[in-house]
Amino acid sequence: MDFAWEELTPAQRARHYADWHAGKGLIGGDPRQRPDSDILPSWALGRSIVRALALDDCRGPNGERFRRQTAGPIPLEIEIGFGRGDFLLDRAARRPERWFVGFEVRTKAVRLALRRLESQRLENLWLSDDDARVGLQLAIPDQRVDALHVLFPDPWWKAQHKVKRLFSPPFVDLLAAKIRPGGYLHLKTDVEQYGELVRHLLSRHPAFRDHRPELADRVGPYRPTHRENWCRQNGLPVWNCYFLRRE
């Protein structure tokens, strides 16, 4: 399989922004165009689940609690695409003094992680089945995020699926708005070209410094994701990138 990307022309950059504002590429479609997107499912009420468009759903305390907790001074970390939740749940357990939010578009995976969260009695972690491009934008205050982890994002190999790729110029703008000065983005991928694409986009954005390997110390010990374990077992390389949000 070939992962293709290229230096963007002005017209291609403009297309990225036009697609972004039109909601193209959002997994599951644009929730702002779906009925009942402003209410939570009954199984989520009163639990550690949040949806950006349902923060004002008055049938449960989810939105009020989420807003109160994420608005405070406690450091906040986010993982986008947490999958099975191994890294995120472990990190929340290791760092009880921090708040955590995890975005995962597969509702089934979110419900499985929710059961694990509740069995471990973690009280510092919220889960969401929002596409993070909507969830970050609408639910997370600006300059609130201390660390944002994106581990093994879907490369969306086919040319017609490139619009679904998480990293694009407008997404990097969103990261710049949400990560506080001095915070960082942490990326892992087993697709070398994807790492090159992310580094290309981040290093050319005025809000970020180029890859800083020493930031790995700020992540510290962690439980590998299922994908990282698979790569290790099969002798496949993993690329790590860390980008500091400029002061």
C-alpha positions, 0 to 999 in steps of 0.5 A: 500500500502507498501512503501519498501526500505532497507539498500543498499548493495554495489551491490545495490548502484552500480545498482543505479549509473548504472541506473542513468548514463543510464538515467533509471527512468527519467519521460517521458524517457531520453530527450537526446535520443529524437529528437528535445529536443534541441528546445523549443515549439513555445508556450514557446518562449520569456516566463519564460520557460526553458529546459536544453537541449534547452538553446542554442535555438537561436529562442528566448531569454529564454536560454540567460536570464536564464543563465544571471539571474541564474549566478548572486549573487541573492539567488536562490530557487528551487522547484521540482515537483511543481504540481499546483504551489501554494507553488512556486508562493506564495513564489516567490510573497513573496520574490521578491528579490530572483530568483526561478526555478520550475521543473514539469514533467507534461507539462500541469501543467507547462502551467497552472502555466505559465498562473498564473505566467504571470497574477501575473506579477512575474518576478523572477520565471522560470518554466521547464518541465524537469525531475529535475534530468536532469534540475538540472544537466545541467542548474543549476551552482554548489553551486548556490542553497540556498534552494531546496524544494521537497514537497510530491514527488511521492512514486512510490509504485510498486517494478518495479517503484522504479527506478523512485523514485526521491531520490537515492544515485546519486540524493543526490550527485547531491543535494550536488553539486548544493546546496551551503554550508549553503543552505538547502533541505526542504522535505515534505511527507505524506509517513512516510517511504519516509521521513525515506528513505530521512533521511537515504540517506542525514544523511549518505552523508558527505555533509549534516547534519541530520534533523535540525527542526530549519531550518523551520524558514528559510522557514517562512510563506508559502501557503500550496500545494494542497496535504498538504491542503488535508492531513490537512482536512482529519487529516493525518500526514505530515512529514517535514525534513530539511537538512543543506548543510555543510560549 
